Structure formats: structure tokens, C-alpha cells
Amino acid sequence: MLTADIPSIRGGLLDGDRLGLGPKWEVTHSPDGRFEVLHRDRGTPYRPPTRPHSWAGLLDRLERSFHAEGVPRARPLPMRWGRDTELTISAVQALDPLLKDGEPYVLRRGYLPQPVVRMTGERYATGALQDGFLTSFVNVSRVEPITRKAEFTGILDHWLTVLSDFGLHARHITIHGRNAVWRRREVCGYTVHFRHLDLPIGDVVLLWNAEDPTKMAVDLGSGLERLAWARTRQPWWDLVLGRFATTAAMPDVLDAVRTATLLVGSGISPAARGAGGVLRRVLASVPSDAAPLGVSALVRASHGYWSLTSSMTMQWPEVTSVIEREIYRRGPGMEHTSPTCQAHRGVET
């Protein structure tokens, strides 16, 4: 739902301050209110780094960039959510008390690398996940309650600095959006999107409670894997799966095991409904004959990855046991060939 205006937050994002950006940026407008902001040196070629960083190194780089601005790192939200969704699907859920309930507090604030699970990744006609999409990923975020719209522009400007420190320089960034307010239930907002060359890499959103616009916050969001993809321009599945991308298993099957590792490692067990039901439906896409020798190597690697941003409550050998027991409890031919829609219904209640 789009509305023309919200009381006390009048005008569009570009009115007066041009998103707080300096003269090196050029703004173009469309009659429908859409805008695009490009760097004046945008014609320079992009050369990916020749020395790839480890996932730990990339996370450290992001944390140092936020720390330099005085933005502390927040601990992750629990994977089991149970309010509007069964699982945590975005770091913005940390702002629910302020934005949805009008309460004067938030659950987290600052730089938040949040593991999330989403069943809404775009897929090809075959049902396979498209490049750039995963069922689970690290949502690189900054969530902050604010009192003035000008704080939004400061956070946006700092994000450009973070991206530059990461290796994605401003001259290759396009900022775009629509100069209009949207509303979803209790929350209203403006959204500004970021693109690195041809690749979308996230957004920053000014949000407020529809009934009380003084309850205002900013949610800046991207994905660690997508940022690394933009930075390196490697083939998507090679980047995400590493050595496992060369196995005979389909990427979607590996993605399911990777997601299940996050859920089981976070203390969620297979069940008929709720968060455990989501886990069961995720694993329903793994045929019982897909891993005749087990999944321990992939689980161990995935467990190490998720442990970079979240404390796993269960060690990888136990996680392996739970996942293999769930896969092999089904006899041949009992797998669901397309669990996507069922899983989506399980996550978003």
C-alpha cells in the first residue's frame, strides 16, 4: 500500500538534502516519483580482488568499519521467533516492539550480522533457486531507533563508507528507489535500494509506527554472501558451497542441509508443526539416497560457517545425527519433490 504522505514526516527523501550526499552524486527523477543516484565517476571499470578473503575475514572487515563510526555489534536474535513468523527472517524484527507495538524500546541496536531463514528466494521455472538466493544466509544489518529523519541520511552515507572498505567503491554503486511512502499493517516507510554495477546488494529503510510517527527507526540490510558475490564476481554456488559445489548433489539439496544445520544447531528439532515443522519440510527436499555416506562433512563445514555469527547450542556431530535420522526415516520415494510452497506457509504464519 502506498500513501502520498504521513503526518509529521512530510515530503520525500530527496527533498532538500538529496539523501545527504555531496556534489559527486547526480540525481535523476522519473514522473512516477522514482529516483536514481549515480556517482559522477561511474564509468571507471571494476576489477575484482585477486586475493579472496575468508568469511571470518570479511565479517571482521565489516565489524571494524562499523566500529570506526562508533556502531557496536549486537548479539543475534534467536532463530525461533514465533510472533509473525516461526523463524527469524530478518534483523528488522529486532525493531518490532518500537515499530509494531509503539513501545519505547528495541530488542537489538547497532551492527547485527543475523543468520536468517527465508523460503521466498526466487526460483527458476524448474524450481531450483536462482543465483543470488539461498534459503538461509547472514543478514548483514544495522538497526537503529532514531528521532530525526536526518539521522537516516547519516546512516545511508556511512553505509557507502562501509561498502568502500569492503571493496565495493562508491563510483560503482547506484542508489535508487521511489519517493513515496509505503505501509504494511502497523508500519510505514521509505525504501532506498543499492546496486553494485548490475547486482542488487541490499537496501536501507526509514521506518515508523503508523499510529505514532515519533516511533522511528532505520533498518539497513544486505546479505554477507551477496556482498561477497558482488565483491569477487565468482560463480554463485562456488562462492557459497566451496568444495561441495563440485559434488554430484544438486545445489538445492546442499542448500537444504546447510539450512537444516543452522536450525538444528540453534536447538530446533524436527516436529509436525511450528519451527520444527519448517525444519522437517526443509529436509523433505533431501532424497534419502542423496547422501548414502551421510552428510557429516557438509554439516561440519556449515556449522563452522554459522558459528561465525551465532552461538550454536548443539555441536556438529549431534547436528549430523539429527539431520541424518530425519532424512533416513523416510523410505525411498517418500520425498516431497517441491516443498517450497509448504515450507513458505510454515515460516510465515
C-alpha positions as CSV (number, residue, x, y, z in Angstrom):
1,M,0.0,0.0,0.0
2,L,1.4,3.4,-1.0
3,T,0.2,6.6,0.6
4,A,1.0,10.2,-0.5
5,D,2.1,11.4,2.9
6,I,2.3,10.6,6.6
7,P,1.7,13.3,9.2
8,S,4.9,14.7,10.8
9,I,7.1,13.1,8.1
10,R,6.3,15.3,5.2
11,G,8.0,15.4,1.9
12,G,10.1,12.8,0.1
13,L,13.5,11.5,1.0
14,L,15.2,13.7,-1.7
15,D,13.6,17.0,-0.6
16,G,16.3,19.5,0.4
17,D,19.1,17.1,1.5
18,R,19.4,14.9,-1.6
19,L,19.9,11.9,0.7
20,G,22.6,13.8,2.4
21,L,25.1,13.1,-0.4
22,G,27.6,15.6,-1.8
23,P,28.2,17.1,-5.2
24,K,29.9,14.0,-6.6
25,W,26.4,12.4,-6.9
26,E,23.9,13.0,-9.7
27,V,20.2,12.6,-9.1
28,T,17.6,11.8,-11.8
29,H,13.9,11.7,-11.3
30,S,11.0,10.0,-13.1
31,P,7.4,11.3,-13.3
32,D,6.2,8.4,-11.1
33,G,8.4,9.5,-8.2
34,R,11.2,7.1,-8.8
35,F,14.8,8.4,-8.5
36,E,18.3,7.2,-9.3
37,V,21.5,8.5,-7.8
38,L,24.8,7.8,-9.6
39,H,28.4,8.8,-8.9
40,R,29.9,11.1,-11.4
41,D,32.9,8.8,-11.9
42,R,30.7,5.8,-12.5
43,G,32.4,4.9,-15.9
44,T,35.5,3.6,-14.3
45,P,36.0,-0.2,-14.6
46,Y,35.6,-2.6,-11.7
47,R,38.4,-5.0,-11.0
48,P,37.6,-7.8,-8.5
49,P,40.3,-8.5,-5.9
50,T,42.7,-11.3,-6.8
51,R,43.1,-12.4,-3.2
52,P,39.8,-13.7,-1.7
53,H,39.1,-13.2,2.0
54,S,37.8,-15.9,4.3
55,W,34.3,-15.5,5.6
56,A,35.7,-14.7,9.0
57,G,38.0,-12.0,7.4
58,L,35.0,-10.4,5.6
59,L,33.0,-10.3,8.8
60,D,35.9,-8.8,10.7
61,R,36.2,-6.2,7.9
62,L,32.6,-5.2,8.3
63,E,32.7,-5.0,12.1
64,R,35.8,-2.8,12.0
65,S,34.1,-0.4,9.6
66,F,31.0,-0.1,11.8
67,H,33.2,0.2,14.9
68,A,35.1,3.1,13.4
69,E,31.8,5.0,13.3
70,G,31.0,4.1,16.9
71,V,28.4,1.5,16.0
72,P,28.6,-1.5,18.3
73,R,28.0,-5.1,17.3
74,A,24.7,-6.6,18.6
75,R,24.2,-10.2,19.5
76,P,22.0,-12.2,17.2
77,L,18.3,-12.7,17.7
78,P,17.2,-16.3,18.4
79,M,16.3,-18.4,15.4
80,R,13.0,-19.4,16.9
81,W,10.7,-16.3,16.6
82,G,7.1,-17.2,16.9
83,R,5.4,-13.8,16.5
84,D,4.6,-13.1,12.9
85,T,6.9,-15.8,11.6
86,E,8.0,-19.1,13.1
87,L,11.7,-18.3,12.4
88,T,13.8,-15.2,12.4
89,I,13.7,-14.0,8.7
90,S,15.3,-10.5,9.1
91,A,17.2,-8.4,11.6
92,V,14.5,-5.8,11.3
93,Q,12.4,-8.0,13.7
94,A,14.6,-6.5,16.5
95,L,12.6,-3.3,16.0
96,D,9.2,-5.0,16.5
97,P,8.5,-3.5,19.9
98,L,9.1,0.1,18.7
99,L,7.6,-0.1,15.2
100,K,4.7,-2.6,15.7
101,D,3.7,-2.0,19.3
102,G,4.7,1.6,19.8
103,E,6.9,0.7,22.8
104,P,9.9,2.9,23.7
105,Y,12.5,0.1,23.2
106,V,14.0,-2.3,20.7
107,L,15.4,-5.8,21.1
108,R,18.8,-5.0,19.5
109,R,20.5,-2.0,18.1
110,G,23.7,-1.4,16.1
111,Y,25.6,-3.6,13.7
112,L,23.8,-7.0,13.5
113,P,25.1,-9.9,11.4
114,Q,22.0,-12.1,11.8
115,P,21.6,-15.6,10.4
116,V,18.1,-15.9,8.9
117,V,15.9,-18.4,7.1
118,R,13.6,-17.4,4.3
119,M,11.6,-19.5,1.9
120,T,11.0,-16.7,-0.5
121,G,14.1,-17.0,-2.6
122,E,13.5,-16.5,-6.3
123,R,13.5,-19.7,-8.4
124,Y,13.8,-20.8,-12.0
125,A,10.9,-22.5,-13.7
126,T,12.4,-25.8,-12.8
127,G,12.0,-24.9,-9.1
128,A,15.7,-24.6,-8.5
129,L,17.0,-21.5,-6.6
130,Q,18.2,-18.7,-8.8
131,D,21.8,-17.4,-8.5
132,G,22.0,-14.9,-5.6
133,F,19.3,-16.6,-3.5
134,L,19.5,-19.0,-0.6
135,T,17.1,-20.5,2.0
136,S,19.5,-19.3,4.8
137,F,22.0,-16.6,4.8
138,V,23.7,-14.0,7.1
139,N,21.6,-10.8,7.0
140,V,24.2,-8.0,7.4
141,S,22.2,-5.2,9.1
142,R,22.3,-2.1,11.1
143,V,19.1,-1.5,13.1
144,E,18.8,1.8,15.0
145,P,15.9,3.8,16.6
146,I,16.2,7.4,15.6
147,T,14.4,10.7,16.4
148,R,15.1,12.7,13.3
149,K,14.9,11.9,9.6
150,A,18.4,13.5,9.2
151,E,19.8,10.5,11.1
152,F,18.6,8.3,8.3
153,T,20.8,10.1,5.7
154,G,23.8,9.9,8.0
155,I,23.4,6.1,8.3
156,L,23.0,5.9,4.5
157,D,26.2,7.9,3.9
158,H,28.1,5.7,6.4
159,W,26.9,2.6,4.6
160,L,28.7,3.9,1.5
161,T,31.9,4.1,3.6
162,V,31.4,0.5,4.8
163,L,30.9,-0.7,1.3
164,S,34.0,1.1,0.1
165,D,36.0,-0.5,3.0
166,F,34.6,-3.9,1.8
167,G,35.9,-3.3,-1.7
168,L,32.7,-2.0,-3.3
169,H,33.6,1.6,-4.1
170,A,31.0,4.4,-4.3
171,R,31.7,5.0,-8.0
172,H,30.3,1.6,-8.8
173,I,27.2,2.0,-6.6
174,T,23.7,3.0,-7.8
175,I,21.2,4.3,-5.3
176,H,17.6,4.1,-6.3
177,G,14.0,4.0,-5.0
178,R,10.7,5.7,-5.1
179,N,10.0,9.0,-3.4
180,A,6.7,7.7,-1.8
181,V,5.6,6.2,1.5
182,W,4.5,2.5,1.8
183,R,2.5,1.0,4.6
184,R,2.3,-2.6,5.8
185,R,0.0,-3.1,8.7
186,E,1.4,-1.2,11.7
187,V,4.5,0.1,9.9
188,C,5.2,2.8,7.3
189,G,8.4,3.6,5.5
190,Y,10.6,4.8,2.7
191,T,13.0,2.3,1.0
192,V,16.3,3.1,-0.7
193,H,18.0,0.3,-2.7
194,F,21.6,-0.2,-3.5
195,R,23.1,-1.9,-6.6
196,H,26.8,-2.6,-7.3
197,L,27.1,-2.4,-11.1
198,D,24.3,-4.7,-12.2
199,L,23.8,-6.6,-8.9
200,P,21.3,-5.6,-6.2
201,I,23.1,-5.7,-2.8
202,G,20.5,-4.5,-0.3
203,D,18.6,-1.5,1.0
204,V,18.2,1.0,3.8
205,V,14.7,1.7,5.1
206,L,13.3,4.6,7.1
207,L,10.5,3.1,9.3
208,W,7.9,4.4,11.7
209,N,4.8,3.3,13.6
210,A,1.8,4.3,11.5
211,E,-0.2,5.5,14.6
212,D,2.8,7.3,16.2
213,P,5.4,8.5,13.7
214,T,7.7,9.6,16.6
215,K,8.5,5.9,17.0
216,M,11.0,5.9,14.2
217,A,13.9,3.6,13.2
218,V,16.3,2.7,10.4
219,D,16.9,-0.8,9.0
220,L,19.9,-1.2,6.8
221,G,20.1,-4.7,5.3
222,S,22.2,-6.8,2.9
223,G,23.5,-10.4,2.8
224,L,27.0,-11.4,3.6
225,E,27.0,-14.0,0.8
226,R,25.6,-11.4,-1.7
227,L,28.2,-8.8,-0.7
228,A,31.0,-11.3,-1.2
229,W,29.5,-12.3,-4.6
230,A,29.4,-8.6,-5.7
231,R,33.0,-8.2,-4.5
232,T,34.5,-11.3,-6.1
233,R,32.2,-12.0,-9.1
234,Q,32.7,-15.7,-8.6
235,P,30.1,-18.2,-9.8
236,W,27.4,-18.1,-7.1
237,W,27.4,-21.7,-6.0
238,D,31.2,-22.0,-6.0
239,L,31.3,-19.0,-3.6
240,V,28.6,-20.3,-1.2
241,L,29.3,-24.0,-1.2
242,G,33.1,-24.0,-1.8
243,R,34.4,-27.5,-2.4
244,F,30.9,-29.0,-2.1
245,A,29.8,-27.3,-5.3
246,T,31.8,-29.9,-7.2
247,T,29.9,-32.8,-5.8
248,A,27.2,-34.7,-7.7
249,A,24.4,-33.4,-5.4
250,M,22.1,-30.6,-6.6
251,P,22.8,-27.2,-5.1
252,D,19.2,-27.1,-3.7
253,V,19.9,-30.3,-1.7
254,L,23.1,-28.8,-0.3
255,D,21.3,-25.6,0.5
256,A,18.7,-27.6,2.5
257,V,21.4,-29.4,4.5
258,R,23.1,-26.0,5.1
259,T,19.8,-24.5,6.4
260,A,19.0,-27.5,8.5
261,T,22.4,-27.2,10.1
262,L,21.6,-23.7,11.2
263,L,18.2,-24.7,12.6
264,V,19.3,-27.9,14.4
265,G,22.4,-26.2,15.7
266,S,20.2,-23.5,17.1
267,G,18.2,-26.0,19.2
268,I,15.3,-26.7,16.8
269,S,14.2,-30.3,16.4
270,P,12.1,-31.8,13.6
271,A,8.4,-31.7,14.5
272,A,4.9,-31.8,13.0
273,R,4.4,-28.0,13.2
274,G,5.9,-24.7,14.3
275,A,9.7,-24.1,13.8
276,G,10.3,-27.9,13.9
277,G,7.8,-28.3,11.1
278,V,9.7,-25.9,9.0
279,L,12.9,-27.9,9.6
280,R,11.1,-31.1,8.6
281,R,9.8,-29.6,5.4
282,V,13.3,-28.2,4.5
283,L,14.8,-31.7,4.9
284,A,11.9,-33.1,2.8
285,S,13.8,-31.8,-0.3
286,V,16.7,-34.1,0.5
287,P,16.2,-37.6,-1.0
288,S,17.1,-40.4,1.3
289,D,19.5,-41.7,-1.4
290,A,21.2,-38.3,-2.0
291,A,23.9,-38.9,0.6
292,P,24.4,-42.7,1.0
293,L,27.6,-42.0,3.0
294,G,26.0,-39.4,5.2
295,V,26.2,-35.6,5.4
296,S,28.8,-35.1,8.2
297,A,31.3,-33.2,6.0
298,L,28.8,-30.6,4.8
299,V,27.3,-30.3,8.3
300,R,30.7,-29.7,9.8
301,A,31.5,-27.0,7.3
302,S,28.1,-25.3,7.6
303,H,28.3,-25.5,11.4
304,G,31.6,-23.7,11.3
305,Y,30.1,-21.0,9.0
306,W,27.1,-20.3,11.2
307,S,29.2,-20.3,14.3
308,L,31.0,-17.1,13.0
309,T,27.8,-15.1,13.7
310,S,25.8,-17.2,16.2
311,S,26.5,-19.5,19.1
312,M,25.4,-22.9,18.2
313,T,23.7,-24.8,21.1
314,M,24.5,-28.2,19.6
315,Q,27.8,-29.4,18.3
316,W,28.2,-30.6,14.7
317,P,28.3,-34.4,15.4
318,E,25.0,-34.2,17.2
319,V,23.6,-31.9,14.4
320,T,24.7,-34.5,11.8
321,S,22.9,-37.3,13.8
322,V,19.6,-35.4,13.9
323,I,19.7,-34.5,10.2
324,E,20.6,-38.0,9.0
325,R,18.0,-39.6,11.2
326,E,15.3,-37.2,9.7
327,I,16.5,-37.9,6.1
328,Y,16.7,-41.7,6.5
329,R,13.4,-42.1,8.5
330,R,11.7,-41.8,5.1
331,G,11.8,-44.7,2.8
332,P,12.7,-44.3,-0.9
333,G,10.0,-42.5,-2.8
334,M,8.6,-40.6,0.2
335,E,10.4,-37.3,-0.5
336,H,8.4,-34.2,-1.5
337,T,9.6,-33.1,-4.8
338,S,8.7,-29.5,-4.3
339,P,8.5,-28.4,-0.7
340,T,8.9,-24.7,-1.3
341,C,5.3,-23.6,-1.0
342,Q,4.7,-25.8,2.1
343,A,7.8,-24.5,3.7
344,H,6.8,-21.0,3.0
345,R,3.5,-21.5,4.7
346,G,5.3,-23.0,7.7
347,V,7.6,-20.0,8.1
348,E,5.2,-17.1,7.6
349,T,2.3,-17.7,9.9
